[in-house]
Amino acid sequence: MKPVLLARCLAAPLFSLTAACVLAQTQGVSANEVLVGSISDLSGPVAGYGKDVRNGLQMRVAEINEKGGIHGRKLRLLVEDNAYDPKRSVLAAQKLVNQDKVFAVVGTFGTVHTLAAMQVQFPKNVFNLFPMALSRDMYEPLHKLKYAMISSYFDQVRAVVPKLYRSSNARKACVLFQDDDYGHEVVKGAEAGLQLAGTEVAERTSFKRGATDFSSQVARLKAANCDFVVMGTLIRETVGAIAEARKLDYAPTFLAASSAYTDLIPRLGGKAMDGFYAATTAQHPYLDDASEPIRVWANRYQARFKEAPTVFSVYGYTMIDLMGRALEKAGTALDTDSFARAMEGLSDVPGDIFGNPPMRFSPTQHLGSDKVRLSQLQNGRWKVVLDYDQMN
């Protein structure tokens, strides 16, 4: 602290010392505002995900601010577009951390992107909260500044594979995956899950990021008689591979991690996508959902953004809600230490209207929940087929 500021602080009353002098040392925190950043794909290959996360973040921020903020501080959200380019993620992090001086970065999209951004954030004591990057690196090893919300791709796939493999009476399991960190994480989860089912991966076939032709990979899976295929795919890769399989009259059980749990799959692929399985936690918020709380929320979202919400909108909304709980718990004297203690003290976050499981953080656990459930596309809509308590 500068000498002049230190002198003023020492001369100030106790309340002023707490409210002004502590805040003077904490980036992104003032007496009436907390500055929050986010890095997402708004113009690249997964912009369909990124803009919905952004909208969900904005919706919960607006709700909190409309009620006066938290302890008199409103949230201000700054969102940077990385176009799903790791180099742009670094530039975005540098801007948010060094120029805008945010307190935390929330919901960064992509594992490689988040890992790169954390290298910029952590030297400046900027939190990395609830990234849309479901790698174990997001919460392991334990770090004061990093917290994740839902289970990793590895844990998701490992959990759902044994139950589905057995129930589908499969005989030969294979994997189709994007040749990058994300795809390899799915493969490892498949290997672990199949081991629990008493079998192993019989065939592996991969593709490069950005691929649009999956004819050779699908032909290889069919020739190998694979009747159970775990997919390390995103949106267009999922649609492309399954569409190719339908053309070849090839109908194995297709399963992916939550990265492919999106309404874009049936919207782009149509009826051919029916039967596809994906791991998930929160459910897609249909505007006419049977659950009144979800239906009301979804219609409120549509009124605000002039488009229907998706599960990624829900994720963004939940991220800010969790951060808000920690800000409330941290109290008026908000700084890095008080927020970290508050995050680690969120030991009883209840399940929510969207189907997210109860979450619990602690000094030794920075992952909110490792629970997962399984959904299937039926008549163009996602339906839960195995809930949390049915996964064991």
C-alpha positions as CSV (number, residue, x, y, z in Angstrom):
1,M,0.0,0.0,0.0
2,K,1.3,3.5,-0.9
3,P,2.5,5.6,2.1
4,V,-0.1,8.3,1.7
5,L,-2.9,5.7,1.5
6,L,-1.5,3.9,4.5
7,A,-1.4,7.1,6.5
8,R,-5.1,7.8,5.6
9,C,-6.1,4.3,6.6
10,L,-4.3,4.4,9.9
11,A,-6.0,7.7,10.7
12,A,-9.5,6.5,9.7
13,P,-12.2,5.2,11.9
14,L,-12.5,1.4,12.2
15,F,-15.4,1.2,9.8
16,S,-13.6,3.2,7.1
17,L,-10.5,1.0,7.6
18,T,-12.6,-2.1,6.8
19,A,-14.6,-0.6,4.0
20,A,-12.0,1.5,2.2
21,C,-8.5,0.3,3.0
22,V,-9.1,-3.4,2.6
23,L,-10.9,-2.7,-0.7
24,A,-8.0,-0.5,-1.9
25,Q,-5.8,-3.6,-2.0
26,T,-8.3,-5.9,-3.8
27,Q,-8.5,-5.8,-7.5
28,G,-12.0,-5.5,-9.0
29,V,-13.7,-4.6,-5.7
30,S,-15.0,-1.1,-4.7
31,A,-17.5,0.1,-2.2
32,N,-20.3,-0.2,-4.6
33,E,-19.2,-2.7,-7.3
34,V,-17.6,-6.1,-8.0
35,L,-16.1,-6.4,-11.5
36,V,-16.4,-9.9,-13.1
37,G,-15.0,-11.1,-16.4
38,S,-15.8,-14.0,-18.7
39,I,-14.1,-15.4,-21.8
40,S,-16.2,-17.3,-24.3
41,D,-16.6,-18.1,-27.9
42,L,-19.0,-15.6,-29.4
43,S,-17.9,-15.8,-33.1
44,G,-16.1,-19.2,-33.6
45,P,-17.1,-22.9,-34.0
46,V,-18.9,-23.2,-30.6
47,A,-20.4,-19.7,-30.5
48,G,-23.8,-21.4,-30.1
49,Y,-22.7,-22.5,-26.7
50,G,-20.8,-19.3,-25.8
51,K,-23.5,-16.8,-26.4
52,D,-26.0,-18.8,-24.3
53,V,-23.5,-19.0,-21.4
54,R,-23.1,-15.2,-21.7
55,N,-26.8,-14.6,-21.7
56,G,-27.3,-16.8,-18.6
57,L,-24.5,-14.9,-16.8
58,Q,-26.1,-11.6,-17.8
59,M,-29.6,-12.7,-16.7
60,R,-28.5,-13.6,-13.1
61,V,-26.3,-10.5,-12.8
62,A,-29.3,-8.3,-13.8
63,E,-31.5,-10.1,-11.2
64,I,-29.0,-9.5,-8.4
65,N,-28.5,-5.9,-9.4
66,E,-32.2,-5.2,-9.6
67,K,-32.4,-6.2,-5.9
68,G,-29.6,-3.8,-5.0
69,G,-26.6,-6.0,-5.4
70,I,-24.9,-7.9,-2.6
71,H,-23.8,-6.0,0.5
72,G,-24.5,-2.8,-1.4
73,R,-22.2,-3.8,-4.3
74,K,-23.6,-4.4,-7.8
75,L,-22.0,-6.8,-10.2
76,R,-20.5,-5.6,-13.5
77,L,-19.9,-8.2,-16.1
78,L,-17.3,-7.9,-18.9
79,V,-17.4,-10.6,-21.6
80,E,-14.5,-11.2,-24.0
81,D,-14.8,-13.2,-27.2
82,N,-12.0,-15.8,-27.8
83,A,-13.5,-17.3,-31.0
84,Y,-12.3,-20.6,-29.6
85,D,-8.7,-19.6,-30.2
86,P,-6.3,-20.2,-27.3
87,K,-4.1,-17.2,-28.4
88,R,-7.2,-15.0,-28.2
89,S,-8.0,-16.4,-24.8
90,V,-4.6,-15.3,-23.5
91,L,-5.2,-11.8,-24.9
92,A,-8.7,-11.7,-23.4
93,A,-7.4,-12.7,-20.0
94,Q,-4.6,-10.1,-20.2
95,K,-7.2,-7.4,-21.0
96,L,-9.6,-8.5,-18.2
97,V,-6.9,-8.9,-15.6
98,N,-4.4,-6.1,-16.4
99,Q,-6.5,-3.5,-18.1
100,D,-10.1,-3.9,-16.7
101,K,-8.8,-5.3,-13.4
102,V,-11.5,-7.9,-12.7
103,F,-11.9,-9.6,-9.4
104,A,-12.8,-13.0,-10.9
105,V,-13.2,-14.7,-14.3
106,V,-16.3,-16.8,-14.5
107,G,-17.4,-19.5,-17.1
108,T,-14.4,-19.4,-19.4
109,F,-15.2,-21.8,-22.3
110,G,-12.8,-24.6,-23.2
111,T,-10.1,-26.5,-21.3
112,V,-7.0,-25.2,-23.3
113,H,-8.4,-21.7,-23.1
114,T,-9.0,-21.8,-19.4
115,L,-5.6,-23.3,-18.6
116,A,-4.0,-20.5,-20.6
117,A,-6.1,-17.8,-19.0
118,M,-5.3,-19.1,-15.5
119,Q,-1.6,-18.4,-16.1
120,V,-2.5,-14.8,-16.5
121,Q,-5.1,-14.7,-13.7
122,F,-3.3,-16.4,-10.8
123,P,-0.2,-14.1,-10.5
124,K,-2.7,-11.2,-10.0
125,N,-4.9,-13.2,-7.5
126,V,-7.9,-13.3,-9.9
127,F,-10.2,-16.2,-9.3
128,N,-11.1,-18.7,-11.9
129,L,-14.7,-19.8,-11.2
130,F,-16.9,-22.5,-12.7
131,P,-15.3,-22.8,-16.2
132,M,-17.2,-24.4,-19.1
133,A,-14.2,-26.7,-19.3
134,L,-14.9,-30.0,-17.7
135,S,-11.4,-31.2,-17.2
136,R,-10.0,-32.3,-13.8
137,D,-7.4,-29.6,-14.2
138,M,-10.2,-27.1,-13.3
139,Y,-10.1,-28.1,-9.7
140,E,-7.0,-30.3,-9.3
141,P,-4.5,-29.8,-7.8
142,L,-6.2,-27.8,-5.1
143,H,-5.7,-24.1,-5.6
144,K,-7.0,-21.1,-3.6
145,L,-8.2,-19.4,-6.8
146,K,-9.9,-22.2,-8.8
147,Y,-13.3,-23.8,-8.4
148,A,-15.4,-26.0,-10.7
149,M,-19.1,-26.6,-10.6
150,I,-19.9,-30.0,-12.2
151,S,-18.2,-33.3,-12.9
152,S,-15.4,-33.6,-15.4
153,Y,-15.8,-35.3,-18.7
154,F,-13.7,-38.2,-17.4
155,D,-16.0,-38.7,-14.4
156,Q,-19.2,-38.3,-16.4
157,V,-18.2,-40.9,-19.0
158,R,-16.8,-43.3,-16.4
159,A,-20.1,-43.1,-14.4
160,V,-22.6,-43.6,-17.3
161,V,-20.8,-46.2,-19.4
162,P,-21.1,-49.3,-17.3
163,K,-24.8,-49.0,-16.7
164,L,-25.7,-48.2,-20.3
165,Y,-23.3,-50.8,-21.7
166,R,-25.0,-53.5,-19.7
167,S,-28.5,-52.3,-20.2
168,S,-28.0,-52.2,-24.0
169,N,-26.7,-55.7,-24.1
170,A,-23.6,-54.4,-26.0
171,R,-20.9,-56.8,-27.0
172,K,-18.2,-54.6,-28.4
173,A,-17.3,-51.0,-27.3
174,C,-15.4,-48.5,-29.3
175,V,-14.6,-44.8,-29.2
176,L,-14.8,-42.0,-31.8
177,F,-13.0,-38.9,-30.5
178,Q,-11.6,-35.5,-31.4
179,D,-7.8,-35.7,-31.3
180,D,-7.2,-33.1,-28.5
181,D,-7.2,-32.8,-24.7
182,Y,-11.0,-32.9,-24.6
183,G,-11.2,-36.1,-26.8
184,H,-8.5,-37.9,-24.9
185,E,-10.3,-37.1,-21.6
186,V,-13.4,-38.8,-22.9
187,V,-11.4,-41.8,-24.1
188,K,-9.9,-42.2,-20.6
189,G,-13.4,-42.0,-19.1
190,A,-14.6,-44.7,-21.5
191,E,-11.7,-46.9,-20.6
192,A,-12.3,-46.6,-16.9
193,G,-16.1,-47.1,-17.3
194,L,-15.7,-50.2,-19.5
195,Q,-13.2,-51.7,-17.1
196,L,-15.9,-51.4,-14.4
197,A,-18.2,-53.2,-16.9
198,G,-15.7,-56.0,-17.3
199,T,-14.6,-55.1,-20.8
200,E,-12.3,-52.8,-22.7
201,V,-12.2,-50.5,-25.7
202,A,-12.0,-52.7,-28.8
203,E,-11.5,-50.0,-31.5
204,R,-10.4,-46.3,-31.5
205,T,-10.8,-43.9,-34.3
206,S,-10.1,-40.1,-34.2
207,F,-10.5,-36.9,-36.2
208,K,-8.9,-33.5,-36.2
209,R,-10.7,-30.5,-34.7
210,G,-12.7,-28.8,-37.4
211,A,-13.3,-32.1,-39.4
212,T,-16.6,-32.3,-41.3
213,D,-16.3,-35.7,-43.0
214,F,-16.6,-38.8,-40.8
215,S,-17.2,-41.4,-43.5
216,S,-13.9,-43.3,-42.9
217,Q,-14.2,-43.3,-39.1
218,V,-17.8,-44.5,-39.2
219,A,-17.0,-47.2,-41.8
220,R,-14.2,-48.4,-39.6
221,L,-16.4,-48.6,-36.6
222,K,-19.0,-50.5,-38.6
223,A,-16.4,-52.9,-40.0
224,A,-15.2,-53.6,-36.5
225,N,-18.8,-54.6,-35.5
226,C,-18.9,-51.9,-32.7
227,D,-22.3,-51.9,-31.2
228,F,-21.5,-49.3,-28.4
229,V,-19.7,-46.1,-29.4
230,V,-18.5,-43.5,-26.9
231,M,-18.1,-40.2,-28.7
232,G,-15.7,-37.4,-27.8
233,T,-17.6,-35.0,-30.0
234,L,-19.1,-31.5,-29.9
235,I,-22.1,-30.3,-32.0
236,R,-21.4,-30.7,-35.7
237,E,-19.2,-33.7,-35.1
238,T,-21.9,-35.5,-33.3
239,V,-24.5,-34.7,-36.0
240,G,-22.1,-35.6,-38.8
241,A,-21.0,-38.9,-37.4
242,I,-24.5,-40.1,-36.5
243,A,-25.9,-39.0,-39.8
244,E,-23.2,-40.9,-41.6
245,A,-24.0,-44.0,-39.5
246,R,-27.7,-43.8,-40.5
247,K,-26.7,-43.6,-44.2
248,L,-24.8,-46.9,-43.7
249,D,-27.7,-48.5,-41.9
250,Y,-25.4,-48.7,-38.9
251,A,-27.2,-48.3,-35.5
252,P,-24.9,-48.8,-32.5
253,T,-25.7,-47.2,-29.1
254,F,-24.1,-43.7,-29.3
255,L,-23.1,-42.0,-26.1
256,A,-21.3,-38.7,-25.4
257,A,-20.4,-36.5,-22.5
258,S,-22.4,-33.4,-21.6
259,S,-20.5,-31.4,-24.3
260,A,-23.1,-32.9,-26.7
261,Y,-26.1,-32.4,-24.5
262,T,-27.7,-29.6,-26.5
263,D,-30.8,-28.8,-28.4
264,L,-28.6,-28.0,-31.4
265,I,-28.2,-31.7,-32.0
266,P,-31.8,-32.5,-32.9
267,R,-32.2,-29.0,-34.5
268,L,-29.3,-29.7,-36.9
269,G,-29.6,-33.4,-37.3
270,G,-33.4,-33.9,-37.1
271,K,-35.1,-37.3,-36.5
272,A,-31.9,-39.2,-37.2
273,M,-30.5,-38.0,-33.8
274,D,-33.2,-39.9,-31.8
275,G,-31.8,-42.5,-29.6
276,F,-28.6,-40.6,-28.9
277,Y,-27.4,-40.5,-25.3
278,A,-25.5,-37.9,-23.4
279,A,-24.4,-37.4,-19.8
280,T,-25.8,-34.3,-18.1
281,T,-26.7,-32.6,-14.8
282,A,-29.0,-29.6,-15.5
283,Q,-31.8,-30.2,-18.0
284,H,-32.6,-28.3,-21.2
285,P,-35.2,-25.6,-20.3
286,Y,-38.0,-26.0,-22.8
287,L,-40.5,-23.1,-23.0
288,D,-43.4,-25.5,-22.4
289,D,-41.6,-27.7,-19.8
290,A,-43.9,-29.7,-17.6
291,S,-42.1,-28.1,-14.6
292,E,-43.7,-24.8,-13.9
293,P,-40.6,-23.2,-12.4
294,I,-38.5,-24.1,-15.4
295,R,-41.3,-23.0,-17.8
296,V,-41.6,-19.6,-16.0
297,W,-37.8,-19.1,-16.0
298,A,-37.5,-20.1,-19.7
299,N,-40.2,-17.7,-20.8
300,R,-38.6,-14.9,-18.7
301,Y,-35.3,-15.6,-20.5
302,Q,-37.0,-15.5,-23.9
303,A,-38.6,-12.2,-23.1
304,R,-35.2,-10.7,-22.1
305,F,-33.1,-12.1,-25.0
306,K,-35.7,-12.7,-27.7
307,E,-34.7,-16.3,-28.1
308,A,-35.3,-19.6,-26.3
309,P,-32.8,-20.6,-23.6
310,T,-30.6,-23.7,-23.7
311,V,-28.9,-25.8,-21.0
312,F,-25.8,-23.5,-21.5
313,S,-28.0,-20.6,-20.6
314,V,-28.7,-22.5,-17.4
315,Y,-25.0,-23.1,-16.7
316,G,-24.2,-19.4,-17.0
317,Y,-27.1,-18.5,-14.8
318,T,-26.0,-21.1,-12.2
319,M,-22.4,-19.8,-12.2
320,I,-23.4,-16.3,-11.2
321,D,-25.9,-17.7,-8.6
322,L,-23.1,-19.7,-7.0
323,M,-20.7,-16.7,-7.0
324,G,-23.5,-14.6,-5.5
325,R,-23.9,-17.1,-2.6
326,A,-20.2,-16.8,-1.9
327,L,-20.2,-13.0,-2.1
328,E,-23.1,-12.9,0.4
329,K,-21.2,-15.3,2.7
330,A,-18.0,-13.3,2.4
331,G,-19.6,-10.2,4.0
332,T,-18.9,-6.5,3.6
333,A,-15.1,-6.8,3.9
334,L,-14.7,-8.5,0.6
335,D,-11.2,-9.4,-0.5
336,T,-9.4,-12.4,-2.0
337,D,-9.1,-14.2,1.4
338,S,-12.6,-13.6,2.5
339,F,-14.1,-14.8,-0.8
340,A,-11.9,-17.9,-0.8
341,R,-13.1,-18.8,2.7
342,A,-16.7,-18.2,1.6
343,M,-16.3,-20.5,-1.4
344,E,-14.9,-23.2,0.8
345,G,-17.7,-22.7,3.2
346,L,-20.5,-23.3,0.7
347,S,-21.1,-26.7,2.1
348,D,-24.9,-27.0,1.6
349,V,-25.9,-25.6,-1.8
350,P,-29.3,-27.3,-2.5
351,G,-30.3,-28.8,-5.9
352,D,-32.1,-26.3,-8.1
353,I,-35.1,-26.1,-10.4
354,F,-33.0,-27.1,-13.4
355,G,-32.0,-30.5,-11.9
356,N,-28.5,-29.5,-10.9
357,P,-27.5,-31.7,-8.0
358,P,-26.7,-30.4,-4.5
359,M,-23.2,-28.9,-4.4
360,R,-20.7,-28.8,-1.6
361,F,-17.3,-27.0,-1.5
362,S,-14.7,-27.3,1.3
363,P,-11.1,-26.5,2.0
364,T,-10.2,-29.8,0.5
365,Q,-12.8,-30.0,-2.3
366,H,-13.1,-27.3,-4.9
367,L,-15.5,-29.3,-7.1
368,G,-19.2,-28.6,-6.4
369,S,-20.5,-32.0,-7.4
370,D,-19.3,-35.1,-9.1
371,K,-22.8,-36.4,-9.7
372,V,-24.1,-37.1,-13.2
373,R,-27.2,-38.5,-14.9
374,L,-28.1,-39.8,-18.3
375,S,-30.4,-38.4,-20.9
376,Q,-31.6,-39.6,-24.3
377,L,-33.1,-37.8,-27.4
378,Q,-36.6,-39.1,-27.8
379,N,-38.8,-37.5,-30.5
380,G,-36.4,-34.6,-30.7
381,R,-36.4,-33.8,-27.0
382,W,-34.0,-34.7,-24.2
383,K,-35.4,-37.0,-21.6
384,V,-33.7,-38.2,-18.4
385,V,-33.5,-42.0,-18.5
386,L,-31.2,-42.6,-15.5
387,D,-31.3,-40.1,-12.6
388,Y,-28.5,-39.5,-10.1
389,D,-29.7,-42.1,-7.7
390,Q,-29.9,-44.7,-10.5
391,M,-26.3,-44.4,-11.5
392,N,-24.8,-46.9,-9.0
